[in-house]
Amino acid sequence: MLALKEGGKFILRIDDTDEERSKDEFIDQIKKDLEWLEINFQEIFKQSERLTRYNENFEKLKEKGLIYPCFEDPEELERKRKRLIERRKPPVYDRAALNLSQNEIAKLIDKGKKPYWRFKLSSKRVIFNDLVRGEVRVETSAQSDPVIKRDDGGYLYNLPSVVDDIDMGITHVVRGEDHVTNSAIQVEMFQALDKLVPIFGHHPMLVSGNGEPFSKRNAASSVKSLREKYLNPIAINSLNISIGTSIDLKPIYSMKEMAKSFDIGTLGRAPARYSEKQLLKLNSMIVSSSSFLQLSDDFNELGYDINEDIWECIKNNIETLTEVKEWLKVIKGPIKNENKLDSEFMRIAEKLLPEEPWDETTWEKWVSKIKKRTKKTGKDLFLPLRLAITGKSNGPELNKLIILIGFKEIRNRLKNN
């Protein structure tokens, strides 16, 4: 949104330096998801194809004495961390490796020890202006020197991100507030490499309806899962742009319109709460305003035997297109009705059911006769009929629905109750 609003480029960067966690099918899924959401990237690149540039900048920092080798194994680091916590001190790396002489380092390497590498922070306060949070201050003295390269030679997040931002001319970096400390680290890396620091913005984290942190491992809320439920991408984008802001919850039908209404400065500081109820509400608004022709491809893909009359009848009672299947069952029958209804009332209703042809006045005429015979009114009159005809307590207008179901099927349903 920010790139579109400011006339910039949206660049898709594939962080695939970790071979075990990086697979082509994951990349393909990301591309499919973005394409479906109509989030168009102008450029794409893989970090795995840029290792030469990372190595060059690694050496630059090393020459400046800002990168140093470490040899502790995970168990040793964990012991150090626990000791500090027991002493009620921050679990910050003690920089023990900085005390190693060149001779000691050589001996460790000769013994088969492979170093991992840390970036040496300044131990000063880093200050930057955040698009969302305003002035941000991070005390690097309270942070461990970040590991930037593993003992297997693979790079971790920070250095490749900085080098990519430099090479791609990135001006704005927007990410979750869990990256505030990383941004402070990266500020020092940009400065160490004598490059301009981009503008940072850290949005609040997304949480579920009950306030639990959202995880990218939550399959039920993945874009793929939402697409498989035939939720409209407009609903998802419209919800995304309103979460954590004062923007009205309503469908916004184009990305350009969304960009116009987007203001990153309106994002609040509180966790942004995802609501499936709101998403379904938006989707229902979009679905109910869609014509049969607009959705015909989706209906064909879902294998629905549906025509325009059916769609016009049921569309205001649909949250997602997968629910159409239930109403097709109601219309075409047979239905399984487990409601216990007054058999005498059903007998009278069946006896008074008029022969076809029917139109939209048939329902009112039929109900008037039943009312006159049984003396029932209101809910006592209408609800038993709806339950007998559809098996449901609410749904589309019955003056239209009974025409689609037809005389024979409705008579059978009344008899069976």
N, C-alpha and C positions, 0 to 999 in steps of 0.2 A: 504493500500500500504506500509506504513512504517513497519508494523508488518511483512508483507511478505518479504520485502526487507532485514530486519534485522534478519530474522529467529525467530521472536517472535510469540506470540499468539495474536489473535484478540478475545477479549471477549465482548460478547453482554450483556450489563447491561440494565435491564428494570427498568426505574425510575417510579415506580408505587406506591409511598407513598401517592399520592393524589388520593383517591378512586374515587372521582367524575369524574376525567379526565382519569382514567385508566380502560380500558375495554379489555376483552380477544380478541375481534375482532381487536382492534388496534394492539395488540401484534402479533396476527396471520398475520396481513397485513405486519408488519415490517419483519417478518420471510420470508414471501412469496416474498417480494420485494428483500431482500438480496439474497435469493436462486436463484431467476430469474437472478439477476445481477452477480451470481457466486461469491459473496462475502461471503466466508465461515468463520463462527465463530467457534472457538474451544471449547468455554465454554459459557454458558448462565446462568444468575441468575436474580431473581427478588428482588428488594430492600424490597418489602413488607414481604419477608421471612427472613429478616435480622434485624428486629427491636431490637432484644435482643442485638446485637453487637452495634447498634447505641446508645441504652440506656446506655450500659456499658461505652462507650466513652464520652457520654454526662455527666455522673456522674464524670468521671475523670476530665473533664474540669471544672465542677462545683466545685469540691473539690479544684481546683487550683485557684478559684476565677475568672475564665475567662468566666463564663456564669452567667448572672443575669436576674431576672424576671422583666417584665415590664407590666404595666396595662393600658396604654393609649388605647382608642378605635380608630378606623380608622379616625373618625371625628376630634378628638383631634390632632392626628398626622398631619392631613391635615391642620388644622389651624396653627400649629407650622411651617409647611413647607411654607405656604403662607406668614406668618409674616417675615420669614427669607428672602424670595425672595423679598418682598417689601422693606426690608432694604438692598437689594443688597448683601446679604450674601449667601454662599453655604447652601443648604437645608440639613444640616447634623444633625442627631439626637443629642439632647443636653445632653443625659445621665442622664436625670432627675431621672430615676428610681434607679440610683446608690445611690441617697441620701436618699432613703427610709430605715427606720430602720426595724429590724426584727419584731418589734411590729406593725409597720404600715403595713408591708406586710401581717402579720397574720390577721389584721383587715380587709384588703381588701379581702382576701380569705374567711374570715367568712361571708362577705357581699355577697358572691357568685361571686366575680370577679375571673376570671381564668387568670393566667399570660401567656403571651407569652415570649419567651426567646431570648436574644441577646448574641452574642459572643463579648467579649471585645477586641477590636483591640489595638495594642501597641502604636498607634499614631506616629510610626516611619516610616522611608522609607523602603519599601521592594524592594529588588533588585534580579532579577533572569535573567539568560540567556535564551532567547527564540530561538527556532530552526528557526523561520521565521524572527522575529523582532530584533534579537540581544539582547543587554542588555536592560532590561525593568525596569523602576523605578516607583513605585507607592507610593504616600504619603498617608498612612492610616489615617493620621490626617484629610484629606479632605474627608474621607468616613464615612458614618454612620456605627455604629456597626451593623453587619448583623443579621437579625432575622434568627435563625436556627430551632426554634420550635414554631409552632402555639399554640394558646390557646386551641385548640382541641386535642393537643398532637401529631399532625402530623409534620413530619420533612420537612424542606425545603431543597433546593439543596445541600448546601455546606458540612454539616457534613456527611451525608450518602456517598457523593462522596469521601471524604477524607478517611473514614473508609473502604470503598470498595477498594480504591486504596492500602491501607495498607495491608488489608487481602489478596488481590489477587496478591500482589507483582508487582503492576503496575510500570513500569519504565518510560514510555512515555505517556503523555497526550496531544493529539492534538485536538483542537477545535477552534471555531470561535473567532475572535478578540473581540467580544462583551463580552467575558469571561475573559479578562485581569484582571479586578478588582477582579473577583471571584478567579482567580488564586493567586493573592496577598493575599487575605483572607485565602485561603487554605494553602499557604506557612506558615502562622502564626499558623494555626491549626496543620499541620504536626509537626512543631517545638514544639508546646505546648504538643503534645502527644509523644514527643521524638522519632520521626520517620524520616527517610530519605525523602527528598522532591524529587518527580519525576521530570523528564525533561519535560518542557512545550513547546508547539508550538502553536501559534495562527495564523491561516490562515485568509486572508481577507474575508470579507463577500461577499456572492453571490448576485448580483443585476441583474435585468431584462435588456433587451436590451435598454430600455430607462432610465436606471440608478436607477430605483426604487428598494428598498430593497425587496428581495425575502422572501416570507412567506411560512411556512409549511402548511398554510391554503389555499395556491394557488392550487386548485384542478387540474387546467389545466396542471400544470407542475409536478404533483405528479408522482412517479414511476408507480403507478397503472394506471394512465391515459396514460403514455407513453407506457406501456405494451399493453393497450387496443387499441392503435393506431398501434400495431404490429411493433414498432420500435425495432431494434435489440439491445440487451443489450451490444454488443461489441461497438456499436456507442456511447451509453451513457457513458460507462466506458472510452472510448477513449477521448471523449470530456471532461469528468471530470478531467482526468489526465493532460490535456493540459490547462485548464482554469487558467488564472492568471500566466502562465509560458511562457517560450520561446520554449517549446516543439512543434515540428511540428504537425499540425493537420492532422492526418492520422489514419486509423483503426489499432489498435493493437489487435491481435487476441487471446492472452492468458494473464491471470493475471500475470504469471511469467515474460512475456515479458514487461508488464507494470511496474512491480516492478523494473526490471532492469533499465528502463529509468526514473524512478521516483527519484527526488531529492528534498526534502522538502525545501532545501536552495534556490532553484530557484524560489520559490513563491514570487511574488511581494507584495508590500504593498498596491497598489491601489485596490479598490473593483474589484472582479472577475466578469466579465460580461458574463452572460449566453446568448447564441445566438441560437435560434431555427433554424435559417438559417444554422448555422454551423453543428448543430445536424443532420438536414435533409441531408446536403451535405455528412456527414460521412455515414449516413444510406444508401444513394443512392450508394455510393462507395461499400458498403458491399453487398447490394442487387444485383447490376449489376454483381458482381463477383461470385454470388451464383448460383449453378446449380439447375435445376428443381427438382432433387432428394433431394437435401439438404432442399428444401422448401416445399416438398410435404405434410408434416404433417401440416404445417401452411395453405396451400391451402385447405386441407381437413377440417380443423377446421373452416376456413372462408366460406366453402361451395362453393368454386369456381370450375366451370366446365372448367378446363384448362389443356392443354397438353404441352409437351415439346416444340413443334414448336411455340405455342403462346408465351410461356415464353421467348424463345430466341429472338423473335421478339420485345417484349415490354420492356424487363428488363432494357434497358439503358434509359428508359423514366419514371422510377418509383422512387419515393423518399421513399414511404412507401408501404407495401403490400396491404393496404386498397385501394390504387389507382388502383390496378389490376382490380377491379370491373368496373371502368369507361372504361378501354380498352376492357374488355370483352363485354360491351354494344356496343362499337364501332364495334367490330368484328362480333358479332352475330346479332346486330340490333334488332329492328329498332332504328334509332337515330332521335332525334328531332333537326332539323337544322333550325335555325332562321337567318342564313346568307343570305343576299340578293345578289344573284349572276346573272351574265349575262346569260339569258335564251338561247340566240343563241349559246353562247360558250358551254353551257351544252348540247345543242342538238347535236352539232358537236361532242363533246367528246363521247356522248352516241352512236352515229352512228358509230364512229370509234373504239369503244370498241371491241377487238377481242374475239372470242369464246374461251372457255376453251378446252383443258388443258392449264394451265399457268405455267410458271417458273419464275425465278428471272430476266429474260431478257424481259419479257412481258411488264413491266412498261415502260422501255426505248423505246421499239418499238412503243408502243401506244402513248406516249408523242411526239415522233418524228413526227408521222402522224398528231397529233393535231397542233403541231408547224407549220408544213408545210401548213396546211389548213388555220389556223387563223393568221399566221405571228406573234403570241405572243411569247415572250421569257422571261426568268428569272422569277421574282416574279409574273409577270402578267400571266404567263403560269402555274406555279406550285401551287401558293397559292389558286386560285379558285378550282383547282382539289382536293387539300387536304381538303379544307373547305367543298366541296360537299361530299367527300367520308367519312370524319371522323367527320365533324362538329367542328374541332379544327384547330388552325393556326400552330401548330407544333406537333411533335410526332414521332413515329417509321418510319423507312425507308419504303417508300410506295412500293418499289419493292417486299418487303416481306409481307407487310400488305395486299395488294390487293389479294394475293393468299389465305390468311386466310378468307377474307371477301367473296370472290367469285363473279362470273360473275353476277348472278341474282340480288344479293343485291346491287352491285355497279350500275348496270343499273337502278334499281329502284330509287336509291339516285340521280343519274344524271337526271332522268326524273322529279323527284319531285322538282328539283331546276330550 
